[in-house]
Amino acid sequence: MNIVIIGAGNVGYHLAIALQAKGYNLVQVYSRSQATLAPLIAALPNIATTTQLSQLATADVYLIAVKDDSIETVANQIIVPPNSIVAHTSGTVLVDVLQKHTHYGIFYPLQTMRQNQTVDWQQVPFCIHANTLQTQQILFGIAQTLSPKVYLLNDHQRQMLHLTAVMVNNFANHLFVMAHQILSNNQLPFDLLKPLILETAQKVQTQTPESVQTGPAVRHDTQTIERHLQLLQTYPDSYTQLYQLFTKMIVNY
């Protein structure tokens, strides 16, 4: 199967390497700039590339892996063979932005990616959706060659999944940022928290988050909560507000 990847950012970069490793014929990768293509060319020296959407090669599948706000524009600009599939990799953009094309769908890998980090594709869930059953089956089959965790999700389900992914990944990581700042200000290493972070993440692999909730809010330990709030008085008001909000939510759950 011939595949063109449109976009050489983090997702496009890792998909290109993974699909080629699985034996797909990666006929071309597009990016607006040659500089963005450079890391992929270094990883796959023989890969064909282009910086012109008007010069896309002929393929069976075109995967659009660009920024969310550029997907519709790119989808409307490209011209592909009538029997080819066009799919995007976003967790939030509706599938209908691709409706200019005859066969279209979603090929969304639920994972945060960076070019300098290896992706364990066996652990990455793929969310598939398409405008026809045949297109869905083809996209599903490609995803299955990369991961055993492939799911059929409609637009609403995928958007809700992306919402929760932001909560558990981006929001949780910002709590780590806050904790890192507090510890650094008190000459304490962030390494002290890493076993606790790992333990919490491991617990929810086998138990529900509700069942493993701990801390002063669960125990209604008002004295500890008040001490914490006093300690936060030297930090931005948002720190106190966030602590109070989370405490209230846990107490009232």
Backbone bond lengths (Angstrom), bond angles and torsions (degrees), N, CA, C in turn:
res aa  C-N    CA-C-N  psi(-1)  N-CA   C-N-CA  omega(-1)  CA-C   N-CA-C  phi
1 M - - - 1.459 - - 1.529 109.75 -
2 N 1.318 116.30 132.90 1.455 122.43 -179.35 1.524 110.33 -92.14
3 I 1.337 116.59 130.61 1.458 121.43 -176.44 1.526 110.43 -129.99
4 V 1.322 115.61 137.14 1.463 122.88 171.05 1.525 107.32 -114.69
5 I 1.315 115.89 133.56 1.462 120.59 176.47 1.522 108.32 -109.12
6 I 1.310 115.74 126.33 1.465 121.99 -179.29 1.522 107.68 -104.45
7 G 1.322 115.89 103.32 1.457 121.56 -175.87 1.517 110.21 121.35
8 A 1.336 116.51 127.92 1.463 120.70 -177.57 1.519 111.41 -120.55
9 G 1.341 115.75 28.18 1.458 119.98 173.88 1.513 110.62 -75.87
10 N 1.318 117.10 -157.44 1.462 120.58 -175.05 1.528 112.77 -59.30
11 V 1.332 116.81 -47.93 1.469 120.27 -178.01 1.520 110.88 -68.96
12 G 1.317 116.71 -48.15 1.462 119.69 179.98 1.516 112.21 -60.76
13 Y 1.315 116.27 -41.07 1.468 121.75 178.91 1.524 110.96 -58.20
14 H 1.329 117.11 -51.73 1.461 120.43 -176.30 1.526 112.18 -71.67
15 L 1.327 117.31 -35.77 1.463 119.26 176.89 1.528 110.86 -64.84
16 A 1.307 116.86 -40.44 1.461 120.30 179.85 1.524 110.90 -59.40
17 I 1.307 116.29 -47.93 1.465 120.81 -178.94 1.529 110.55 -65.15
18 A 1.342 116.73 -43.55 1.463 120.47 -176.94 1.526 111.81 -68.04
19 L 1.312 117.32 -42.90 1.471 120.38 -178.10 1.522 111.11 -68.06
20 Q 1.310 116.93 -40.16 1.468 118.83 177.54 1.522 110.64 -64.70
21 A 1.334 116.08 -38.66 1.468 119.96 179.39 1.520 111.38 -64.84
22 K 1.337 116.99 -27.05 1.464 120.93 179.28 1.526 112.98 -87.28
23 G 1.307 116.41 3.83 1.461 119.59 173.60 1.511 115.49 96.80
24 Y 1.316 118.64 3.22 1.461 120.19 175.65 1.519 109.79 -72.89
25 N 1.320 115.66 149.81 1.458 120.39 178.11 1.526 108.50 -87.26
26 L 1.318 115.59 96.62 1.456 121.08 179.59 1.528 107.46 -81.35
27 V 1.320 115.84 94.66 1.460 119.55 -170.06 1.522 112.56 -78.67
28 Q 1.355 116.80 -21.54 1.464 117.51 -177.38 1.532 110.69 -170.61
29 V 1.323 114.92 151.76 1.467 121.53 171.00 1.521 107.96 -129.36
30 Y 1.322 115.71 132.09 1.464 121.43 179.21 1.516 110.96 -104.87
31 S 1.332 116.33 143.04 1.456 122.69 166.54 1.524 107.82 -150.51
32 R 1.322 116.21 153.43 1.468 119.55 -178.41 1.522 112.27 -65.05
33 S 1.329 116.80 -28.97 1.472 119.20 -176.66 1.523 111.29 -128.16
34 Q 1.300 115.51 147.67 1.460 121.57 177.98 1.512 110.75 -66.54
35 A 1.333 116.90 -30.63 1.462 120.54 -179.61 1.523 111.19 -63.97
36 T 1.327 116.86 -38.27 1.462 120.75 178.71 1.523 110.99 -67.64
37 L 1.314 116.88 -30.40 1.466 121.24 -179.95 1.524 112.74 -76.98
38 A 1.312 117.07 -19.96 1.466 121.24 -172.42 1.526 114.16 -54.45
39 P 1.360 120.00 -47.34 1.473 119.25 179.85 1.523 112.61 -61.03
40 L 1.345 116.65 -37.52 1.464 119.52 179.93 1.520 111.14 -70.24
41 I 1.311 116.63 -39.14 1.468 120.17 177.13 1.521 110.47 -63.13
42 A 1.331 116.61 -36.29 1.467 120.45 177.57 1.529 110.49 -66.02
43 A 1.341 116.88 -36.59 1.466 120.64 -179.65 1.524 111.88 -78.82
44 L 1.346 116.51 -35.18 1.463 122.05 -179.62 1.530 108.19 -128.16
45 P 1.337 117.86 80.90 1.474 121.72 -172.00 1.520 114.87 -57.27
46 N 1.331 117.85 -27.11 1.465 120.04 -175.86 1.521 113.41 -94.66
47 I 1.328 117.52 6.83 1.449 120.10 -176.13 1.527 110.98 -73.38
48 A 1.331 116.09 139.46 1.464 120.94 175.83 1.525 108.94 -84.84
49 T 1.323 116.34 137.37 1.457 120.38 -177.40 1.522 110.38 -133.93
50 T 1.324 115.03 164.05 1.458 121.05 174.64 1.518 109.54 -152.42
51 T 1.318 115.66 153.28 1.464 121.10 174.08 1.530 110.51 -112.14
52 Q 1.329 115.74 12.78 1.464 120.88 -178.04 1.535 110.04 -123.22
53 L 1.315 116.91 119.65 1.470 119.44 177.74 1.531 111.79 -63.68
54 S 1.292 116.33 -25.98 1.467 120.29 -179.82 1.521 112.18 -74.09
55 Q 1.343 116.60 -8.16 1.462 119.84 -177.86 1.528 112.59 -114.18
56 L 1.308 117.06 28.22 1.458 119.91 178.94 1.524 110.65 -66.84
57 A 1.321 114.88 140.46 1.464 120.61 178.99 1.527 110.07 -75.16
58 T 1.313 115.77 163.82 1.466 121.62 176.61 1.520 109.11 -76.34
59 A 1.338 116.26 133.69 1.466 120.14 -177.88 1.522 110.16 -151.40
60 D 1.326 114.63 166.54 1.469 120.40 175.85 1.528 111.27 -82.43
61 V 1.326 115.34 -34.26 1.466 120.98 -176.93 1.524 109.13 -135.15
62 Y 1.343 114.80 134.61 1.461 121.99 174.33 1.528 107.67 -116.76
63 L 1.326 116.31 117.98 1.462 121.34 179.58 1.519 108.88 -103.57
64 I 1.330 116.40 117.40 1.465 121.85 179.99 1.518 108.60 -91.58
65 A 1.327 116.11 111.99 1.464 122.08 -177.62 1.530 109.58 -123.30
66 V 1.331 114.94 56.16 1.467 120.60 178.92 1.529 108.60 -109.93
67 K 1.327 117.53 178.40 1.459 121.55 178.40 1.528 110.15 -59.51
68 D 1.333 115.64 148.38 1.457 120.89 -174.93 1.524 112.85 -53.71
69 D 1.328 116.71 -42.56 1.462 118.83 -175.42 1.528 113.06 -76.16
70 S 1.326 116.98 -1.26 1.469 120.75 177.90 1.528 112.86 -108.01
71 I 1.319 117.15 -8.99 1.471 120.67 -173.04 1.518 111.98 -60.99
72 E 1.320 117.40 -49.53 1.463 119.72 -177.02 1.523 111.35 -63.23
73 T 1.323 116.56 -41.40 1.463 120.44 179.31 1.521 111.07 -61.67
74 V 1.327 115.91 -46.59 1.468 120.20 179.26 1.523 110.58 -63.44
75 A 1.331 116.52 -44.24 1.465 120.44 -178.58 1.525 111.73 -60.29
76 N 1.322 116.34 -35.84 1.462 119.87 -179.73 1.519 112.90 -78.93
77 Q 1.313 116.87 -20.21 1.469 120.04 -178.35 1.521 112.58 -86.04
78 I 1.312 117.04 -33.03 1.465 118.63 -172.54 1.529 111.29 -77.16
79 I 1.303 113.97 147.80 1.465 121.74 175.56 1.521 107.52 -118.09
80 V 1.334 116.70 121.06 1.459 121.43 -176.35 1.525 109.27 -126.65
81 P 1.326 117.85 160.21 1.465 120.39 176.58 1.531 110.69 -58.22
82 P 1.327 118.57 147.83 1.477 122.16 -174.86 1.520 114.67 -60.14
83 N 1.316 118.12 -26.35 1.463 120.74 -178.56 1.527 113.13 -93.34
84 S 1.327 117.08 -1.45 1.461 120.56 -177.98 1.524 111.28 -80.20
85 I 1.331 115.28 157.17 1.464 122.29 178.13 1.526 109.06 -102.14
86 V 1.323 115.71 135.99 1.459 121.93 173.28 1.524 107.40 -116.51
87 A 1.323 116.92 124.65 1.470 121.29 -179.70 1.513 109.55 -136.33
88 H 1.333 116.24 149.95 1.464 118.93 174.97 1.525 110.58 -115.27
89 T 1.326 115.65 163.68 1.465 121.45 -171.17 1.528 113.06 -108.31
90 S 1.327 117.73 16.29 1.460 121.26 -175.58 1.528 112.40 -82.84
91 G 1.336 115.14 150.28 1.450 120.44 175.84 1.507 113.29 -88.22
92 T 1.329 118.44 -11.91 1.461 120.61 -173.61 1.524 115.48 -122.67
93 V 1.325 118.51 -26.32 1.459 121.08 -175.43 1.528 110.62 -74.73
94 L 1.332 116.38 133.12 1.456 121.39 -177.96 1.526 111.27 -65.16
95 V 1.312 114.48 150.72 1.462 119.90 -178.98 1.519 111.61 -67.23
96 D 1.341 117.27 -26.45 1.460 120.69 -175.33 1.525 113.91 -65.90
97 V 1.325 118.55 -15.05 1.469 119.18 178.07 1.528 110.76 -66.20
98 L 1.333 116.19 -11.51 1.466 120.99 -179.67 1.529 112.34 -100.56
99 Q 1.323 117.44 6.08 1.461 120.26 -168.69 1.535 114.89 -69.24
100 K 1.317 116.86 -6.29 1.467 119.68 171.87 1.525 110.24 -60.68
101 H 1.330 115.85 -27.56 1.461 121.09 -175.78 1.527 110.95 -95.09
102 T 1.320 115.95 156.38 1.464 120.84 -175.80 1.521 111.74 -72.68
103 H 1.321 116.21 -41.92 1.470 121.82 -178.48 1.530 108.24 -121.36
104 Y 1.316 117.11 119.80 1.467 118.90 -175.17 1.522 110.76 -151.25
105 G 1.342 114.28 159.93 1.462 117.62 -178.33 1.521 113.12 -174.33
106 I 1.321 114.00 -166.73 1.461 123.34 -177.57 1.523 109.58 -116.13
107 F 1.326 115.67 137.88 1.464 122.73 177.55 1.525 106.18 -137.30
108 Y 1.343 115.58 76.98 1.459 121.63 -168.96 1.525 112.02 -105.20
109 P 1.338 117.89 111.21 1.466 120.62 174.06 1.526 110.30 -87.73
110 L 1.323 117.04 121.14 1.462 121.36 -176.91 1.532 109.88 -86.65
111 Q 1.310 114.91 86.25 1.458 120.10 178.17 1.526 108.83 -164.41
112 T 1.321 116.57 144.96 1.452 120.63 171.48 1.524 108.47 -83.14
113 M 1.321 116.55 137.71 1.460 120.02 -174.00 1.518 111.28 -134.69
114 R 1.328 115.21 145.40 1.458 122.69 170.97 1.525 108.01 -133.44
115 Q 1.313 115.75 146.53 1.458 118.93 -174.30 1.516 113.16 -62.76
116 N 1.322 117.65 -29.88 1.462 119.88 -176.42 1.522 113.21 -90.80
117 Q 1.328 117.03 11.27 1.459 121.12 178.96 1.525 110.16 -124.37
118 T 1.317 115.59 141.39 1.462 121.12 179.47 1.523 110.33 -75.42
119 V 1.318 116.54 139.72 1.461 121.72 176.49 1.525 109.06 -101.38
120 D 1.335 116.33 126.79 1.460 121.27 173.96 1.521 107.58 -88.78
121 W 1.330 115.94 90.55 1.460 120.62 -173.29 1.523 113.02 -62.87
122 Q 1.324 117.61 -24.34 1.459 120.41 178.66 1.527 112.21 -63.72
123 Q 1.324 116.36 -19.87 1.465 121.21 -178.58 1.534 112.65 -104.46
124 V 1.321 117.65 2.74 1.465 120.93 -175.64 1.530 110.84 -95.98
125 P 1.333 118.06 119.36 1.470 119.71 174.37 1.533 110.66 -72.01
126 F 1.315 116.31 138.45 1.460 121.93 173.70 1.525 109.22 -111.26
127 C 1.324 115.97 135.83 1.455 121.98 178.14 1.524 108.47 -110.69
128 I 1.322 115.85 122.72 1.462 121.96 -174.07 1.527 109.92 -117.94
129 H 1.322 115.79 140.48 1.461 123.03 175.67 1.517 106.83 -155.37
130 A 1.319 118.42 145.60 1.463 119.96 -178.78 1.523 110.36 -155.51
131 N 1.323 115.06 165.47 1.463 119.82 -177.23 1.517 112.90 -83.14
132 T 1.332 117.72 -14.57 1.471 120.36 175.46 1.524 109.56 -137.37
133 L 1.316 115.58 157.26 1.461 120.47 -179.87 1.524 111.11 -62.51
134 Q 1.329 117.80 -40.87 1.462 120.76 -179.13 1.534 111.00 -63.47
135 T 1.332 117.08 -44.12 1.464 120.67 178.29 1.519 110.62 -62.71
136 Q 1.326 115.16 -41.50 1.471 120.68 178.33 1.519 111.05 -60.09
137 Q 1.311 117.01 -42.97 1.466 121.37 -179.05 1.525 111.13 -65.14
138 I 1.332 117.26 -38.32 1.467 120.31 -179.77 1.528 110.22 -67.84
139 L 1.329 117.07 -47.04 1.465 120.43 179.15 1.525 111.02 -64.20
140 F 1.327 116.10 -39.07 1.472 121.20 177.68 1.522 109.96 -60.94
141 G 1.334 116.21 -43.29 1.459 120.36 -179.00 1.515 112.75 -64.77
142 I 1.336 117.00 -40.12 1.467 119.84 177.49 1.519 109.88 -63.05
143 A 1.324 116.14 -45.56 1.464 120.39 -179.62 1.525 111.32 -60.75
144 Q 1.321 116.80 -39.08 1.469 120.65 -179.04 1.523 112.62 -64.09
145 T 1.317 117.80 -26.60 1.460 118.96 178.02 1.528 111.01 -72.45
146 L 1.345 116.72 -18.73 1.466 121.02 179.75 1.524 112.06 -98.10
147 S 1.333 116.95 -34.68 1.455 120.97 -173.59 1.527 110.95 -149.34
148 P 1.335 117.86 145.72 1.465 120.66 174.91 1.533 111.84 -80.46
149 K 1.329 116.52 -6.35 1.470 121.08 -174.92 1.525 109.70 -103.43
150 V 1.327 115.93 82.18 1.461 121.66 -177.62 1.521 108.94 -120.28
151 Y 1.337 116.16 131.59 1.466 121.50 -173.65 1.526 110.09 -130.42
152 L 1.332 115.50 145.95 1.455 121.58 173.52 1.521 108.12 -95.20
153 L 1.321 117.18 113.11 1.460 122.80 -178.18 1.523 109.73 -128.38
154 N 1.332 116.35 136.46 1.452 119.16 174.35 1.529 110.01 -79.77
155 D 1.317 116.84 178.30 1.465 120.77 -175.71 1.525 112.06 -57.33
156 H 1.338 116.73 -47.40 1.471 120.20 -177.15 1.524 110.93 -63.59
157 Q 1.320 117.02 -44.95 1.466 120.30 179.60 1.523 111.27 -61.40
158 R 1.316 116.16 -42.27 1.473 120.21 -179.49 1.527 111.06 -65.69
159 Q 1.328 116.71 -39.24 1.463 119.64 178.81 1.525 111.57 -66.74
160 M 1.337 116.39 -38.84 1.462 119.27 177.81 1.521 110.88 -67.21
161 L 1.324 115.84 -36.88 1.466 120.20 176.39 1.525 110.04 -63.24
162 H 1.322 116.74 -43.50 1.464 120.45 179.90 1.523 110.70 -64.31
163 L 1.326 116.63 -39.22 1.466 120.62 176.66 1.523 110.99 -57.08
164 T 1.322 116.60 -48.38 1.465 119.57 -178.95 1.526 111.16 -70.14
165 A 1.331 116.85 -30.18 1.470 119.54 177.05 1.529 110.26 -64.00
166 V 1.319 116.79 -39.98 1.465 120.50 176.20 1.525 110.12 -62.02
167 M 1.322 116.70 -40.40 1.465 120.68 -178.78 1.525 111.55 -63.99
168 V 1.332 116.95 -49.67 1.466 119.23 -174.26 1.518 112.68 -80.10
169 N 1.335 116.90 -20.74 1.461 118.99 -178.69 1.523 111.13 -102.08
170 N 1.330 117.18 -67.21 1.465 120.81 -174.57 1.525 112.40 -67.97
171 F 1.337 116.62 -45.25 1.462 119.14 -179.55 1.529 110.67 -67.31
172 A 1.337 115.81 -45.63 1.468 118.86 179.47 1.531 110.79 -60.52
173 N 1.327 116.54 -40.41 1.468 119.02 179.89 1.524 111.18 -65.17
174 H 1.339 117.29 -33.36 1.468 118.16 178.42 1.528 110.76 -68.38
175 L 1.328 117.19 -29.81 1.460 119.25 172.62 1.527 110.13 -63.67
176 F 1.328 116.30 -36.64 1.465 119.75 175.61 1.531 109.81 -63.66
177 V 1.335 116.36 -39.67 1.466 120.67 178.17 1.528 110.35 -60.04
178 M 1.326 116.07 -45.87 1.464 120.67 179.12 1.521 111.05 -61.97
179 A 1.334 115.91 -45.55 1.467 120.43 -179.72 1.523 110.45 -62.98
180 H 1.334 116.17 -40.13 1.470 120.63 179.19 1.524 110.59 -61.09
181 Q 1.326 116.40 -41.22 1.462 119.88 179.69 1.530 111.26 -64.98
182 I 1.330 116.53 -44.76 1.465 120.46 -179.06 1.525 110.43 -62.82
183 L 1.322 116.35 -44.83 1.459 119.77 179.78 1.525 111.59 -64.36
184 S 1.323 116.39 -44.03 1.466 120.24 -179.88 1.524 110.93 -60.87
185 N 1.324 116.35 -39.35 1.463 120.35 179.71 1.527 112.26 -65.79
186 N 1.325 115.57 -18.07 1.458 120.16 -179.35 1.527 112.33 -114.44
187 Q 1.347 115.30 21.83 1.463 122.74 176.78 1.531 112.33 56.07
188 L 1.313 115.33 42.67 1.460 121.38 178.19 1.521 109.51 -120.67
189 P 1.334 118.20 139.59 1.472 120.93 -179.45 1.529 112.04 -80.30
190 F 1.328 115.57 140.74 1.472 120.85 177.06 1.524 111.34 -62.89
191 D 1.335 116.83 -22.92 1.465 121.21 179.23 1.525 112.22 -55.36
192 L 1.317 117.60 -26.65 1.462 120.62 179.61 1.528 111.98 -61.46
193 L 1.326 117.27 -27.81 1.465 120.89 -177.62 1.532 113.56 -90.64
194 K 1.317 117.25 -15.67 1.462 119.57 -172.73 1.530 114.10 -60.24
195 P 1.349 120.29 -41.20 1.471 118.70 177.15 1.532 112.21 -62.17
196 L 1.322 117.21 -36.32 1.464 120.78 179.06 1.525 111.03 -68.81
197 I 1.338 116.46 -41.96 1.466 120.26 177.72 1.527 110.36 -60.98
198 L 1.329 116.20 -44.33 1.461 120.96 179.90 1.519 111.53 -64.78
199 E 1.326 116.97 -42.68 1.460 121.32 179.91 1.527 110.99 -61.63
200 T 1.322 116.66 -42.84 1.466 120.71 179.11 1.523 110.99 -62.80
201 A 1.336 116.07 -44.04 1.466 120.23 179.31 1.519 111.55 -65.04
202 Q 1.320 117.09 -36.66 1.466 120.49 -179.35 1.528 111.78 -70.56
203 K 1.325 116.95 -35.42 1.468 120.05 -179.35 1.521 112.48 -60.61
204 V 1.337 116.65 -41.51 1.466 118.70 -176.24 1.527 112.67 -76.92
205 Q 1.341 116.68 -1.58 1.461 119.26 173.14 1.531 110.90 -73.78
206 T 1.329 116.53 -25.54 1.470 120.03 -175.56 1.531 113.25 -125.01
207 Q 1.340 117.43 -8.67 1.451 121.18 -178.65 1.522 109.92 -133.38
208 T 1.338 116.54 162.01 1.456 119.06 177.68 1.524 109.99 -74.52
209 P 1.327 117.84 147.37 1.473 119.65 178.74 1.528 112.87 -56.15
210 E 1.336 115.82 -37.44 1.463 118.93 -178.77 1.524 111.70 -62.07
211 S 1.321 116.33 -36.75 1.463 120.14 -174.06 1.521 113.27 -75.16
212 V 1.331 117.15 -16.74 1.473 119.50 -177.47 1.527 112.31 -110.12
213 Q 1.335 116.44 9.77 1.474 119.30 178.94 1.521 110.26 -65.46
214 T 1.322 116.31 130.31 1.465 121.66 178.57 1.522 108.78 -131.19
215 G 1.328 116.81 -178.30 1.450 121.20 172.81 1.518 113.83 112.83
216 P 1.340 116.65 174.50 1.455 120.96 -175.24 1.526 114.01 -63.69
217 A 1.337 117.83 -30.85 1.466 119.77 179.49 1.524 111.41 -65.85
218 V 1.330 117.28 -41.88 1.468 121.52 177.91 1.527 110.46 -63.35
219 R 1.329 115.89 -38.04 1.470 120.87 -177.75 1.531 112.19 -84.16
220 H 1.339 116.03 -3.70 1.477 120.39 -175.20 1.523 110.54 56.05
221 D 1.312 114.94 41.05 1.463 122.31 -178.50 1.533 108.35 -86.67
222 T 1.321 116.98 82.25 1.460 121.64 -173.76 1.522 112.68 -65.71
223 Q 1.327 117.29 -32.25 1.464 119.32 -179.86 1.526 111.66 -63.61
224 T 1.327 116.30 -45.21 1.471 120.01 178.50 1.523 110.47 -64.97
225 I 1.321 116.53 -41.69 1.464 120.12 179.28 1.522 110.94 -59.75
226 E 1.330 117.16 -44.21 1.458 121.05 179.58 1.530 111.51 -64.52
227 R 1.334 117.15 -38.64 1.464 120.43 176.94 1.525 110.97 -62.76
228 H 1.322 115.70 -42.08 1.460 119.92 178.44 1.525 110.86 -61.87
229 L 1.311 116.82 -42.94 1.461 120.78 -179.48 1.528 111.31 -63.97
230 Q 1.313 116.09 -36.62 1.469 119.91 176.80 1.532 111.04 -65.26
231 L 1.331 115.84 -40.25 1.467 120.20 179.79 1.524 111.80 -65.73
232 L 1.328 116.42 -26.94 1.466 120.71 -177.96 1.524 113.07 -84.52
233 Q 1.308 117.96 -2.65 1.466 120.67 -175.63 1.520 113.43 -64.69
234 T 1.331 117.34 -22.49 1.469 119.98 179.42 1.532 112.27 -88.27
235 Y 1.325 116.64 1.02 1.463 121.64 -179.48 1.530 109.93 -107.70
236 P 1.313 118.43 169.61 1.470 120.19 -179.96 1.532 111.84 -54.27
237 D 1.331 116.09 149.50 1.464 120.98 -179.35 1.523 112.11 -55.88
238 S 1.323 116.26 -30.82 1.468 119.77 -178.92 1.527 111.78 -60.85
239 Y 1.337 117.62 -30.61 1.460 120.56 178.24 1.520 109.97 -64.25
240 T 1.326 116.57 -47.04 1.467 121.40 178.78 1.521 110.67 -64.40
241 Q 1.320 116.37 -43.83 1.466 120.15 -179.05 1.515 111.37 -62.08
242 L 1.325 116.54 -41.18 1.459 120.46 179.41 1.522 110.99 -66.78
243 Y 1.331 116.48 -42.71 1.467 120.18 177.95 1.524 109.95 -60.55
244 Q 1.313 117.69 -44.91 1.467 121.20 -179.71 1.521 111.66 -65.37
245 L 1.331 116.34 -39.87 1.460 120.15 179.61 1.509 111.87 -63.60
246 F 1.336 116.88 -48.87 1.462 120.60 179.16 1.516 110.83 -62.37
247 T 1.328 117.01 -41.50 1.467 120.85 179.53 1.518 110.81 -60.53
248 K 1.322 115.93 -45.70 1.466 120.53 179.43 1.519 111.76 -62.21
249 M 1.333 116.26 -43.47 1.458 120.64 -179.45 1.529 111.34 -63.01
250 I 1.330 116.62 -41.09 1.483 120.44 -179.45 1.532 109.96 -68.58
251 V 1.318 116.21 -44.12 1.484 119.84 -179.67 1.518 111.08 -61.13
252 N 1.339 116.35 -39.13 1.467 120.29 -174.58 1.517 113.81 -89.90
253 Y 1.332 117.68 -0.71 1.469 118.79 -176.23 1.530 110.48 -67.26
